[in-house]
Amino acid sequence: MDWNKISIVGSGLGGLLTAFLLSKEGMDVTVLEKHRKFGGCLQSFQRDRYSFDTGMHYIGSMAPGQPLHNYWKYFGLSDRLDLLKMDENGFDRISYYGTEYPLAQGYDNFKERLLPYFPDEASALNTYTQKLNEIANSHPLYNLELPAGSYSNHYESVLAGSFLSDLSSGIRHPASSIRLADVLAGNNFLYAGNPATTPLSQFGLINHSFISSAWRVKGGSQQIAELLVEGIRCHGGTVLAKKMVAKIERSEEGYIVTTADGDQFESGQVISDIHPEATLKLLHGFTIQKAFRERITSLPNTTSVFSIYLGLKPETFPFLNHNVYHHRSSNVWTDAQFLFMTPPGKEQGIFANTAVIMSPMDFAEVKEWENSDSGAREKNYFVFKAKKAKLLLDAVYKRFPQLKEAVVTIEISTPLTWRDYTGTPEGSMYGIVKDATNPLKTTLFPKTKIPGLYFTGQSVNLHGALGVTIGSVMTCGEILGLPHVLKAIKQLS
Ligand SMILES: Cc1cc2nc3c(=O)[nH]c(=O)nc-3n(C[C@H](O)[C@H](O)[C@H](O)COP(=O)(O)OP(=O)(O)OC[C@H]3O[C@@H](n4cnc5c(N)ncnc54)[C@H](O)[C@@H]3O)c2cc1C
């Protein structure tokens, strides 16, 4: 079997980036996607005249010379995506008890904008921004550099929650009794933060990337998937929709990947962009070490999400060029109530066309319907969904009173939607939880113990646009050699 021939399971960002890179470097790739649309979390969907993004609402470090821009140049994205820079003076606003604290772009600006709320915390703000820079500098792949030895990093075993509690003097904002540390952790839904597990490396890289610069894709993140598919096909690769992989088996010289419709794809190597636990279920006839299987199946996954997508009446609700992370209380890690966004259209004016609301949600709430299929769920599921949506919308309308009159259409998704849509266990948003108290166990590398089988996607390295991009480069590095891959990317960045 030709070792250059590679089957890739899933067309999420990780699957498409690895396919793009490998095909550009001369490999023969075939991407198999179970849905009719490519992109996984990059997908946008249409309801009436409205279009909504599902799982990629804003991205960081896309200014020329910054990490994601440098990587995505190679992938043909940096110069072709239609981006809107978010509000420089507060791309994220952390909202508690009627006060909004801005997280601004640019390090000096970041400090300047928060200082009026915490005038005695100048030193803590300096330490904070310095630490983010240290973390970013200590991560070679974040800077497109070759790691000297292993990928492991000191900050993986430090808890972000402990760093933040030590940082702030405990002074509270007089109006809201919020501490600086609560504000700095206020967008933790972005990385499913948990003070008992979230590593400082993950916290630091994500925040560093967004403070460097924050952007939205005008007209939707589906464009990222479309451009990547176009590129893969241009390089001679194959990208197939409605091909759900049902089985991965060993052939004499390589692999046979069988899809649910009975088609078979032979290849020398296989890359899986789906959740590692789902990957293990597809493997037939392999000897997999019990310890490895147990590790993968026992690792906890990040929370799921309840989302409400609103179509709005024209010219009734203002377009907000920032996200609002609203909290019920100062218990910032556990009491996030919702994230509110108004995504930009292609021709964005001063009014919003749509709004998206997301709130963390546990799978347990929908467990009684876990055996139902999407499109054929029981009636009481819809009653449950509508009730939950009403409660959440009431809270959102309190924060944004003009919104209620502006709403024309309402669309809702739950953890069941996410589970069926991306195949992650219990609809987990970001895959396996990275745990600073046990980084070795919870960090997954692309190379598996089975020769020729690799992981990619958000459970490798980190989730999100930049995390998955770096993870894809690590996966391709296992196949082509990391020095070669980085050299090729740097030549174009
Ligand atoms: C609600 C939400 C909001 C988010 N917002 C942001 C954001 O604003 N910014 C950001 O940077 N990141 C965000 N993220 C994270 C980011 O979207 C993900 O980390 C990233 O897109 C995941 O890519 P992936 O390649 O790992 O997999 P996925 O996107 O999960 O793709 C996996 C693909 O595999 C397919 N598949 C599954 N099983 C099979 C099978 N058996 N056969 C064939 N195909 C299969 C699925 O259909 C899917 O297309 C968000 C995530 C969520 C869930």
The ligand as a Tripos MOL2 file, in Angstrom:
@<TRIPOS>MOLECULE
LIG
   53    58     1     0     0
SMALL
NO_CHARGES

@<TRIPOS>ATOM
      1 C1        -20.3570   26.3420   20.5290 C.3       1 LIG1
      2 C2        -18.9010   26.5000   20.2000 C.ar      1 LIG1
      3 C3        -18.3830   27.7710   20.0280 C.ar      1 LIG1
      4 C4        -17.0230   27.9230   19.7140 C.ar      1 LIG1
      5 N1        -16.5370   29.1840   19.4900 N.ar      1 LIG1
      6 C5        -15.2440   29.3390   19.1170 C.ar      1 LIG1
      7 C6        -14.7260   30.6310   18.8000 C.ar      1 LIG1
      8 O1        -15.4450   31.6300   18.8510 O.2       1 LIG1
      9 N2        -13.4240   30.7320   18.4290 N.ar      1 LIG1
     10 C7        -12.5930   29.6390   18.3660 C.ar      1 LIG1
     11 O2        -11.4130   29.7910   18.0230 O.2       1 LIG1
     12 N3        -13.0680   28.3940   18.6520 N.ar      1 LIG1
     13 C8        -14.3550   28.2280   19.0130 C.ar      1 LIG1
     14 N4        -14.8410   26.9750   19.2850 N.ar      1 LIG1
     15 C9        -13.9130   25.8290   19.1970 C.3       1 LIG1
     16 C10       -13.6610   25.4010   17.7680 C.3       1 LIG1
     17 O3        -14.8160   25.5370   16.9930 O.3       1 LIG1
     18 C11       -13.2190   23.9280   17.7510 C.3       1 LIG1
     19 O4        -12.1560   23.7300   18.6540 O.3       1 LIG1
     20 C12       -12.7600   23.4320   16.3730 C.3       1 LIG1
     21 O5        -13.5050   23.9560   15.3170 O.3       1 LIG1
     22 C13       -12.8320   21.9050   16.3810 C.3       1 LIG1
     23 O6        -12.3500   21.3870   15.1800 O.3       1 LIG1
     24 P1        -12.0780   19.8270   15.0290 P.3       1 LIG1
     25 O7        -11.3660   19.6400   13.7550 O.co2     1 LIG1
     26 O8        -11.4430   19.3040   16.2640 O.co2     1 LIG1
     27 O9        -13.4670   19.0650   14.9950 O.3       1 LIG1
     28 P2        -14.9950   19.2760   14.6750 P.3       1 LIG1
     29 O10       -15.3160   20.6660   14.2740 O.co2     1 LIG1
     30 O11       -15.7330   18.6880   15.8270 O.co2     1 LIG1
     31 O12       -15.2030   18.3630   13.3890 O.3       1 LIG1
     32 C14       -15.2810   16.9770   13.4200 C.3       1 LIG1
     33 C15       -15.9090   16.5560   12.1020 C.3       1 LIG1
     34 O13       -15.9250   15.1450   12.0400 O.3       1 LIG1
     35 C16       -17.1590   14.7220   11.4880 C.3       1 LIG1
     36 N5        -17.3900   13.3420   11.9120 N.ar      1 LIG1
     37 C17       -17.6720   12.8840   13.1540 C.ar      1 LIG1
     38 N6        -17.7710   11.5450   13.1340 N.ar      1 LIG1
     39 C18       -17.5510   11.1410   11.8490 C.ar      1 LIG1
     40 C19       -17.5160    9.8720   11.2070 C.ar      1 LIG1
     41 N7        -17.7100    8.7380   11.8660 N.pl3     1 LIG1
     42 N8        -17.2440    9.8370    9.8720 N.ar      1 LIG1
     43 C20       -17.0170   10.9860    9.1720 C.ar      1 LIG1
     44 N9        -17.0540   12.2190    9.7460 N.ar      1 LIG1
     45 C21       -17.3050   12.2880   11.0620 C.ar      1 LIG1
     46 C22       -18.1540   15.7250   12.0520 C.3       1 LIG1
     47 O14       -19.3460   15.7610   11.2940 O.3       1 LIG1
     48 C23       -17.3530   17.0260   11.9500 C.3       1 LIG1
     49 O15       -17.5130   17.6340   10.6990 O.3       1 LIG1
     50 C24       -16.1860   26.7900   19.5910 C.ar      1 LIG1
     51 C25       -16.7200   25.5060   19.7580 C.ar      1 LIG1
     52 C26       -18.0530   25.3550   20.0590 C.ar      1 LIG1
     53 C27       -18.6180   23.9620   20.2160 C.3       1 LIG1
@<TRIPOS>BOND
     1     1     2 1
     2     2     3 ar
     3     2    52 ar
     4     3     4 ar
     5     4     5 ar
     6     4    50 ar
     7     5     6 ar
     8     6     7 ar
     9     6    13 1
    10     7     8 2
    11     7     9 ar
    12     9    10 ar
    13    10    11 2
    14    10    12 ar
    15    12    13 ar
    16    13    14 ar
    17    14    15 1
    18    14    50 ar
    19    15    16 1
    20    16    17 1
    21    16    18 1
    22    18    19 1
    23    18    20 1
    24    20    21 1
    25    20    22 1
    26    22    23 1
    27    23    24 1
    28    24    25 2
    29    24    26 1
    30    24    27 1
    31    27    28 1
    32    28    29 2
    33    28    30 1
    34    28    31 1
    35    31    32 1
    36    32    33 1
    37    33    34 1
    38    33    48 1
    39    34    35 1
    40    35    36 1
    41    35    46 1
    42    36    37 ar
    43    36    45 ar
    44    37    38 ar
    45    38    39 ar
    46    39    40 ar
    47    39    45 ar
    48    40    41 1
    49    40    42 ar
    50    42    43 ar
    51    43    44 ar
    52    44    45 ar
    53    46    47 1
    54    46    48 1
    55    48    49 1
    56    50    51 ar
    57    51    52 ar
    58    52    53 1
@<TRIPOS>SUBSTRUCTURE
     1 LIG1         1 GROUP 0 **** ****
